[in-house]
Amino acid sequence: MTEEVKKRSPQGPNIHLLYADPLPYVLLPPLPPLHLHNPLSYIPYILAYLFPSTPTQPTFTAAFHPESRSCHVDVSNGGGDGLWFKGFFGKGTLSRSEPTWFVRARRAVGEIGQDEHLTSEEITARRRAARQDFKKEREKAEQKERERILREERGEAPPLPEDDKESESEVDEEAIEQEKDAYTYPTDTNGTLINLEHLQLTLPESLFLAHALGTLTILDPHTSRSIPQSQLLPLFRRAYNPVLGGVMPPDDPFMLNYVVYHHFRSLGWVVKPGVKFAVDYLLYRRGPVFSHAEFAIMIIPSYAHPSYEGDVERKRKESRPWHLLHSTNRVCSQVKKTVILCFVEVPPVGSEVGGERLEETLRRYKVREVSIRRWQPSRNRD
Amino acid sequence: MADPEPEDNPTLAPPEDTDLADEIQDWRLLSSLASSKSDPTSLPRRGEKNFEPDGTNRQESVLNESREAMRTALEVERKFAGKTSCQCTWLEELGLARVDKLRGPHFKNLGVAAPPNTTTTANSPAEKTSLGYLLPEETIYMLERGSLEVFYPSGIPMSLQGIYAACIGSSKTRVEAEVYAVYASLKRSGYIVRRAATFDGTPGEEQQAEEVVGKSLWSPWVRGMFSSIFAAVFKPSQPAVRTPDDSIIPTAREFRHYEDVYKLLSLVPYHSFSSQPSSTSTSQSLANGTAHPSPWRVHFDIWKPATKFKRSEPPPPDFRICVVSSRTTDTPSLTDVNTLLSTIPFPSPLQGEGQAGVGAQMKKLKEGRRSVLLAVVDSGVVSYLRIGDLSFGDDGVVYPRRGDEAKRGRGGGKGRGRGRGRGRGR
């Protein structure tokens, strides 16, 4: 490996400080331990009793966007940052994870220097460029070795040492310069850059933040008024499956997705969409910046209730093709994730009472997890 | 056949999940062991992978050496000693082969003493466990291997086609082609394979989880008591009526630990090992009995090759296998998984059970409390899946736990090694 690749990427900010809170919810500082024999330790408790304080919770606003089935949070002026940094909710529309487009645009225009506030996309790009160079060098060395062997076998004399070609790299740089000038970044009337990016929340995330935690207010896209929390669940269920009308069946895709999302979030996992690995969700222990995802979740409904006895559709909805199970397993085990089948027991049709709270709806489902791993006889012999 | 080890080339070691059986064997190692014709020089190393001919003579000669070694290995003559010949008689009405003459170590772990469902008159333990009969799949396997000769009751020797026709697919023997394929492939890999009690559909017993005595049984109770006292004293009274428009975490409450927030949020019921198993769904499918047995039952118990196996008192099996054909059976639903897992006992907790640390926590979650192997056979190709029974809810909040709060703000924390070396892991 060449020296550039071995050098570590520039030290970013301390991620333990930056991502200290697992949820966008402010806590009171914990009280020091109480020692019964030491009267001084009673003082914080007495003060807390006499002067109770309620910390102000951060509030965020999002606009519901039914066409893309998501909610958009405006991130100019650092508005939606708290959602990503406390719990990894959402994704920047023009970035890999947290919204960094504005920083990169400012760097392209020249407002900030080449090495200030390096974003993760840029760190990765630099690392990949270094690796490309290393691979080119290695390819050249192998080619020289092969030619040397061929000449030896034919009995020819060894060639004279050649100079490295420098002109190739110059051509590449010119091409890059031309490409960069092709795009003009939009500016407003004062000449400052407009931030084209926003933070995008999936609908289960939005429901969790708005209804379970109460830190998000969702605005109707047409009237710009906030949607009351009791109407969020029916609205999102219809957004996932527009054909549904009237009474919602208990196994519509949004409900199943949300039940599983809520279950794992309430156990402290960071739940992100798993479409990159052909699964429903990925579970991170603390978050994507700390470690790779440990688990990949596949959601399978289960219709075990006696009222579903004669249902013909049931078998089709419960089963998956065998090759899907095997290939998902292969894909996920290549990236060292364990596939978990998450069975959700669906309550009977018509068990929902209109106008009930979300808690009652959630309590009717039941979740069971089962891990699926590939087993090989040759590797498990001892 | 010897599997050449990737000795001094660790970069060429295969990634964890490639099947050793899929890899092309290095035949040159074999030739130095089998015959004396080729000069056995030093152990050949696995060379670098070639993707295309590069015109050198060296590459050609290396390839030819490997091809010659493969041909030599295949030309080796198979021999059988006369002293160790073994003979059996196939009894059609029982669906078993009666043992007449047996010698040799291969038959140590096979066979049954008496046909199932018959009362045996043997009294001593030695007689009870002596090898009286061979099961159909064992007969076919030994005959295929060439270690056994099978005769009809009239004395005519039985051919391989004959034994296959008699055993596979007949309702008497209950050995389908898929079951035999799994049996044979496991035996060839070296495992000890025996039929499980539920092989032909007799319902097994439902297993209950033992109560796990936690070390910290004392402190959560104490903590809970104190927190309820504090709650009564410090926190304001909650509003009496909660409308559907209120969020689950009430706006008036404040918390000092994230665990309390998560506790309020955990509303979805989950499957837990400490709860009573719901026996309604499982007993229905088990009650079908031997007439139409559910495909979701344990067929074989297997032991690793190094196990000291005694036929009279076999140790608990290392793995349990259920065989399904992918053409006739769909992927399991929850009831099928319940049926399959309910007959598996929980292993006793191991020594290192109480280990803390992120790695141990993840390992416990991935493997679960008990597991069963699923052998999926698709027209003769077998692939194995390991189903682990887990409960995320029983493990509790994964992060932050009480001890982790001290690490917030410091650069410490164990972290995971994987995420570090490549910038920020995603």
Interface residues (C-beta under 8 A of the other chain):
Chain A: S9 G12 N14 I15 H16 L17 A20 D21 P22 L23 Y25 L27 L28 P29 P30 L31 A48 Y49 P52 S53 T54 P55 Q57 R96 S97 S120 I123 T124 R127 R146 I149 L150 E153 A210 H211 A212 L213 G214 P228 Q229 S230 V259 H262 H263 F264 R265 S266 L267 G268 W269 R285 R286 P288 V289 F290 S291 H292 E294 F295 I300 S302 A304 K315 E318 S319 R320 P321 W322 L325 H326 N329 R330 S333 Q334 K336 T338 I340 F343 E345 G355 E356 R357 L358 E359 L362 R363 Y365 K366 V367 R368 E369 V370 S371 I372 R373 R374 W375 Q376 P377 S378 R379 N380 R381 D382
Chain B: D3 P15 D17 D19 L20 A21 D54 G55 T56 N57 R58 S185 L186 S189 G190 Y191 V233 F234 P236 R242 T243 P244 D245 D246 S247 I248 I249 T251 A252 E254 F255 R256 H257 Y258 V261 Y262 L265 S266 L267 V268 P269 Y270 H271 S281 K304 P305 A306 F319 S326 D330 T331 S333 L334 T335 V337 V358 M362 L365 K366 E367 G368 L373 V376 D378 S383 Y384 L385 R386 I387 G388 D389 L390 S391 F392 G393 D395 G396 V397 V398 Y399 P400 E405 K407 R408 G409 R410 G411 G412 G413 G415 R416 R418 G419 R422 G423 R424 G425 R426
